[in-house]
């Protein structure tokens, strides 16, 4: 029985994790659930998982949960709540399904303690990839991806030699605006951007899908997780979201992992790794649509190239673009800026926030905070 803590249990990925666990109660037990401010949903989840300790980052939400009769199960609150929950429960596996830079410290805490992490929080690997993987190696913990693309790559590489890999091919849906003329993107609304055609995701990642920032971040993830140089990672637009990613080998052959756009399958793989657990989830290839693959259009997705440029620059550059993007997406969702301004804010931060090498977690934290302050002052927006 694998004891699991889920960080971000009330979000899209977190809810899917609970669905998978509930289908396989003989394999998994939830010992901790963490959310930001949705105390009502967390309380509902706690009824189905009575062994789980609970935490909410928002102090007001935590206070409401304590008053609801669940006080004895509440562990910590505020900025340190996620780390407190991990330390209190000492699980076998931490599922990091939170959104944004906030996921970095609990991931480092778990890995430092020798606790394996299944991670859907791409910002954590983007900003701290080298440090996290070094920590995992030293503590003998594993860092397993949950994103469908990286789970696909992991399965294609299973049993293969890295020296036999020519390149990784990441697929991207193209987001909600993939069929809009580029010259019309200034006028798109939040509702239009959030109307993703194939995946049901949280707001932030849905916006990142429309800008293709998410795929740039996934390129950085793939680089760190699989040890593949940036020159050997490609991205193609695949609107049908059936092929989740591919690996090309030195003999020219390509191996792909396919499935309907259902996050429960990659989640099950990540939770059960290195085993495969029998499941009632099924794909029927007869239902698959015709599939197409096209190159990334730089005019439609200018943010993608900004992220890739930061990846190649290294040091704190990925942290800068990640922080700028988080602030910009928040400003777009709140109506402070237009969609196109997301690109302007990322570009400005990339040019103006000072570059430096990264030696520690403190360096990453300092860059993140400095970038957010700079963006707030430059553009007059809330920095989150």
ABEGO torsion letter per residue (X at the ends): XBBBBBBGAABAAAAAAAAAAAABAAABBBABBBBAABAAAAAAAAAABAABBBBBABAAAAAAAAAAGAAAABBEBEAAAAAAAAAAAGBABBBBABBEAAAAAAAAAAAAAGBBBBBABAAAAAAAAAAAAAAAAAAGBBBBBABAAAAAAAAAABGBBAAABABBBBBBAGEAAAABBAAAAAABBAAAAABBAABBBBAAAAAAAAAGAAAAAAAAAAAAAAGBBAAABBBBBBAAGABAEBBBBAAGBBBBBBEBBBAAAAAAAAAAOABBBBBABBBBAAABBBBBBBBBBAAABAAAAAAAAAAAAEEAAAAAAAAAAAAAAAAAAAGABBAAAAAAAAAAAAAABBBBBBABAAAAAAAAAAAAAAAAAAAGBBAX
